[in-house]
């Protein structure tokens, strides 16, 4: 022990000699990999870089490997059950929460926006630049707050950064109405500061601020936040703090009128935005298919749909750019991650505008014939044409058609069972095969030269598009009793998609609108919020997931050596069944209208009040 102490003393004396012999500024070094605050906010490029980093909070946007539709009746995630769909979440077990809604992630981004606004507020840089960067910071702060509010209800509004001198780092949740007002004020500020600014693609604009405002006010007017409607939910009716979830005073028409006025501002910009919405009759099937595909690919005129989007470049390795690999079928070496359900497929109407009906023998025998053109542009189904197969699949399927079933080859008298390339029994990566019998096509680049499993895509994620605002306007018209106006705008969307005009009225018209919105905006992060704000989650999100089983049996006298979809050679049988409950056993509880705040956040902040039922 004495030797050990003596050695320490020797080291200490030597260290003292070294320190006293050095310059006094030995520790006053400037990091080589980061700029100080003073340098950052005095430099226009560094200031812009700081604000640009806020956009990283968008992550992969709607092109995440796991679509938000996987926690709805529209889709299923291939790689594990979602606890929220089984009503099996709690403060200590949140289940899957998309990173653009996660509490810590969003507040970290909000802090950065606050810091930017504080520093820009006292900046001596060029005023035009300061205004633009401030406008973007206001927009992004509003965007992040809206992500949280539409997920949790009212949250703490933090307007400034904390420092080491702050005496209290806790904050209570603000009321829902206060949060809406704050978000709207941020968006109004963003609109003012960004008006007339020449914005680069992918950055916030004044029009994006106005469009997000229209969305925020639509949600605020909805049933989920109406004080009378929310009391009809048994698990929420006795909640001691309803102001955190909804308005406390009724003003149905007033709130819907605000939402309508906000949507009208965007509709008035139809010369700048909107794609193929000026048709006087339904487009033919081919044009309708192309219209819808171009609208979600943002190509060939579809760029005018975009009000705010997350863009990708093949030069940058980002997860959203791998959307094709992540979601194409296993027969193409894809992962079939987010799969449409039969529930979703059944929502697509027949071309004549009637609902698809399994009880009709002709439709049940050919369920993929004569459907809404958006179905063919959105879903990879059995027999659908797609890209050239990879070398290991080309000999098995030289026709490049999706194979989701079990078929016969050989001869009808001596058949051999053949499992389709795109099934979980197929010969290529069967562990990635679809469970539902479908794969997504929407947002997949159809260019046959793009090999999805090894090529990044440059299809953008449309975070806000013009058609959503049209739908928002239609919904406000329905709520305010303006049915003729609602049908006028709703049919603009249908004509673009090759579908006949809707002539329904009353409750039937509302149902047609809701179905139309779901079909058009599938995989655009709408369904989870729409089903909740309309208070229809028990009969939608709570539905058991349905899947399809397909068999192809050779007709008498027929023989094939290589399988290809053919009604001349095969009799096809389509059997709808519920997903195996061992994969996911869906149910609904009303506490899911407002998911829980993490137990860790509750423990860190004793002023927080938990959502009801947890």
Secondary structure as the mmCIF struct_conf table of DSSP 4:
data_model
#
loop_
_struct_conf.conf_type_id
_struct_conf.id
_struct_conf.beg_label_comp_id
_struct_conf.beg_label_asym_id
_struct_conf.beg_label_seq_id
_struct_conf.end_label_comp_id
_struct_conf.end_label_asym_id
_struct_conf.end_label_seq_id
HELX_RH_AL_P HELX_RH_AL_P1 UNK A 2 UNK A 21
BEND BEND1 UNK A 22 UNK A 22
TURN_TY1_P TURN_TY1_P1 UNK A 24 UNK A 27
HELX_LH_PP_P HELX_LH_PP_P1 UNK A 29 UNK A 31
BEND BEND2 UNK A 32 UNK A 34
HELX_RH_AL_P HELX_RH_AL_P2 UNK A 37 UNK A 42
BEND BEND3 UNK A 43 UNK A 43
HELX_RH_AL_P HELX_RH_AL_P3 UNK A 44 UNK A 53
HELX_RH_3T_P HELX_RH_3T_P1 UNK A 54 UNK A 58
TURN_TY1_P TURN_TY1_P2 UNK A 59 UNK A 60
HELX_RH_3T_P HELX_RH_3T_P2 UNK A 61 UNK A 63
BEND BEND4 UNK A 65 UNK A 66
HELX_RH_3T_P HELX_RH_3T_P3 UNK A 68 UNK A 71
BEND BEND5 UNK A 72 UNK A 72
TURN_TY1_P TURN_TY1_P3 UNK A 73 UNK A 74
STRN STRN1 UNK A 75 UNK A 77
TURN_TY1_P TURN_TY1_P4 UNK A 78 UNK A 79
BEND BEND6 UNK A 80 UNK A 80
HELX_RH_3T_P HELX_RH_3T_P4 UNK A 83 UNK A 86
TURN_TY1_P TURN_TY1_P5 UNK A 87 UNK A 87
STRN STRN2 UNK A 90 UNK A 90
TURN_TY1_P TURN_TY1_P6 UNK A 91 UNK A 92
STRN STRN3 UNK A 93 UNK A 93
TURN_TY1_P TURN_TY1_P7 UNK A 99 UNK A 101
HELX_RH_AL_P HELX_RH_AL_P4 UNK A 103 UNK A 121
TURN_TY1_P TURN_TY1_P8 UNK A 122 UNK A 122
BEND BEND7 UNK A 125 UNK A 125
HELX_RH_AL_P HELX_RH_AL_P5 UNK A 127 UNK A 152
BEND BEND8 UNK A 153 UNK A 154
BEND BEND9 UNK A 160 UNK A 160
TURN_TY1_P TURN_TY1_P9 UNK A 164 UNK A 165
BEND BEND10 UNK A 167 UNK A 167
HELX_LH_PP_P HELX_LH_PP_P2 UNK A 172 UNK A 175
HELX_RH_AL_P HELX_RH_AL_P6 UNK A 176 UNK A 194
TURN_TY1_P TURN_TY1_P10 UNK A 195 UNK A 196
HELX_LH_PP_P HELX_LH_PP_P3 UNK A 199 UNK A 200
TURN_TY1_P TURN_TY1_P11 UNK A 201 UNK A 202
BEND BEND11 UNK A 203 UNK A 203
HELX_RH_AL_P HELX_RH_AL_P7 UNK A 206 UNK A 221
BEND BEND12 UNK A 222 UNK A 222
HELX_RH_3T_P HELX_RH_3T_P5 UNK A 223 UNK A 225
HELX_RH_AL_P HELX_RH_AL_P8 UNK A 227 UNK A 230
TURN_TY1_P TURN_TY1_P12 UNK A 231 UNK A 232
BEND BEND13 UNK A 233 UNK A 233
HELX_RH_AL_P HELX_RH_AL_P9 UNK A 234 UNK A 237
TURN_TY1_P TURN_TY1_P13 UNK A 238 UNK A 238
TURN_TY1_P TURN_TY1_P14 UNK A 240 UNK A 241
HELX_RH_3T_P HELX_RH_3T_P6 UNK A 242 UNK A 244
TURN_TY1_P TURN_TY1_P15 UNK A 245 UNK A 245
BEND BEND14 UNK A 246 UNK A 246
BEND BEND15 UNK A 248 UNK A 249
HELX_RH_AL_P HELX_RH_AL_P10 UNK A 252 UNK A 267
TURN_TY1_P TURN_TY1_P16 UNK A 268 UNK A 272
BEND BEND16 UNK A 273 UNK A 273
BEND BEND17 UNK A 275 UNK A 276
BEND BEND18 UNK A 280 UNK A 281
HELX_LH_PP_P HELX_LH_PP_P4 UNK A 282 UNK A 284
HELX_RH_AL_P HELX_RH_AL_P11 UNK A 285 UNK A 297
TURN_TY1_P TURN_TY1_P17 UNK A 298 UNK A 298
TURN_TY1_P TURN_TY1_P18 UNK A 300 UNK A 301
HELX_RH_3T_P HELX_RH_3T_P7 UNK A 302 UNK A 305
STRN STRN4 UNK A 306 UNK A 310
TURN_TY1_P TURN_TY1_P19 UNK A 314 UNK A 315
BEND BEND19 UNK A 316 UNK A 316
HELX_RH_3T_P HELX_RH_3T_P8 UNK A 319 UNK A 322
HELX_RH_AL_P HELX_RH_AL_P12 UNK A 323 UNK A 327
BEND BEND20 UNK A 328 UNK A 328
HELX_RH_3T_P HELX_RH_3T_P9 UNK A 330 UNK A 332
TURN_TY1_P TURN_TY1_P20 UNK A 333 UNK A 333
STRN STRN5 UNK A 338 UNK A 340
HELX_RH_AL_P HELX_RH_AL_P13 UNK A 342 UNK A 346
TURN_TY1_P TURN_TY1_P21 UNK A 347 UNK A 347
BEND BEND21 UNK A 348 UNK A 348
HELX_LH_PP_P HELX_LH_PP_P5 UNK A 349 UNK A 349
STRN STRN6 UNK A 350 UNK A 350
TURN_TY1_P TURN_TY1_P22 UNK A 351 UNK A 352
BEND BEND22 UNK A 353 UNK A 353
HELX_LH_PP_P HELX_LH_PP_P6 UNK A 354 UNK A 356
TURN_TY1_P TURN_TY1_P23 UNK A 358 UNK A 359
BEND BEND23 UNK A 360 UNK A 360
HELX_RH_AL_P HELX_RH_AL_P14 UNK A 361 UNK A 365
BEND BEND24 UNK A 366 UNK A 366
TURN_TY1_P TURN_TY1_P24 UNK A 367 UNK A 368
BEND BEND25 UNK A 369 UNK A 370
STRN STRN7 UNK A 371 UNK A 371
HELX_RH_AL_P HELX_RH_AL_P15 UNK A 373 UNK A 378
STRN STRN8 UNK A 379 UNK A 380
TURN_TY1_P TURN_TY1_P25 UNK A 382 UNK A 383
STRN STRN9 UNK A 385 UNK A 385
BEND BEND26 UNK A 387 UNK A 387
HELX_LH_PP_P HELX_LH_PP_P7 UNK A 388 UNK A 390
HELX_RH_AL_P HELX_RH_AL_P16 UNK A 391 UNK A 394
TURN_TY1_P TURN_TY1_P26 UNK A 395 UNK A 396
TURN_TY1_P TURN_TY1_P27 UNK A 398 UNK A 399
STRN STRN10 UNK A 401 UNK A 401
BEND BEND27 UNK A 405 UNK A 405
STRN STRN11 UNK A 406 UNK A 411
TURN_TY1_P TURN_TY1_P28 UNK A 412 UNK A 413
STRN STRN12 UNK A 414 UNK A 419
TURN_TY1_P TURN_TY1_P29 UNK A 421 UNK A 422
BEND BEND28 UNK A 423 UNK A 423
TURN_TY1_P TURN_TY1_P30 UNK A 424 UNK A 425
BEND BEND29 UNK A 426 UNK A 428
HELX_RH_3T_P HELX_RH_3T_P10 UNK A 430 UNK A 432
BEND BEND30 UNK A 435 UNK A 437
STRN STRN13 UNK A 439 UNK A 440
TURN_TY1_P TURN_TY1_P31 UNK A 442 UNK A 443
TURN_TY1_P TURN_TY1_P32 UNK A 448 UNK A 449
TURN_TY1_P TURN_TY1_P33 UNK A 452 UNK A 454
STRN STRN14 UNK A 461 UNK A 465
HELX_RH_AL_P HELX_RH_AL_P17 UNK A 466 UNK A 479
TURN_TY1_P TURN_TY1_P34 UNK A 480 UNK A 481
HELX_RH_AL_P HELX_RH_AL_P18 UNK A 483 UNK A 496
TURN_TY1_P TURN_TY1_P35 UNK A 497 UNK A 498
HELX_LH_PP_P HELX_LH_PP_P8 UNK A 500 UNK A 502
HELX_RH_AL_P HELX_RH_AL_P19 UNK A 506 UNK A 520
TURN_TY1_P TURN_TY1_P36 UNK A 521 UNK A 523
BEND BEND31 UNK A 524 UNK A 525
HELX_RH_AL_P HELX_RH_AL_P20 UNK A 527 UNK A 533
TURN_TY1_P TURN_TY1_P37 UNK A 534 UNK A 535
HELX_RH_3T_P HELX_RH_3T_P11 UNK A 537 UNK A 539
TURN_TY1_P TURN_TY1_P38 UNK A 540 UNK A 542
BEND BEND32 UNK A 543 UNK A 543
HELX_LH_PP_P HELX_LH_PP_P9 UNK A 544 UNK A 545
STRN STRN15 UNK A 546 UNK A 554
HELX_LH_PP_P HELX_LH_PP_P10 UNK A 555 UNK A 555
TURN_TY1_P TURN_TY1_P39 UNK A 556 UNK A 557
STRN STRN16 UNK A 559 UNK A 560
BEND BEND33 UNK A 561 UNK A 562
TURN_TY1_P TURN_TY1_P40 UNK A 567 UNK A 569
STRN STRN17 UNK A 570 UNK A 578
HELX_LH_PP_P HELX_LH_PP_P11 UNK A 579 UNK A 580
TURN_TY1_P TURN_TY1_P41 UNK A 581 UNK A 583
HELX_RH_3T_P HELX_RH_3T_P12 UNK A 590 UNK A 593
BEND BEND34 UNK A 594 UNK A 594
HELX_LH_PP_P HELX_LH_PP_P12 UNK A 595 UNK A 598
HELX_RH_AL_P HELX_RH_AL_P21 UNK A 599 UNK A 604
TURN_TY1_P TURN_TY1_P42 UNK A 606 UNK A 607
HELX_LH_PP_P HELX_LH_PP_P13 UNK A 610 UNK A 611
TURN_TY1_P TURN_TY1_P43 UNK A 612 UNK A 613
#
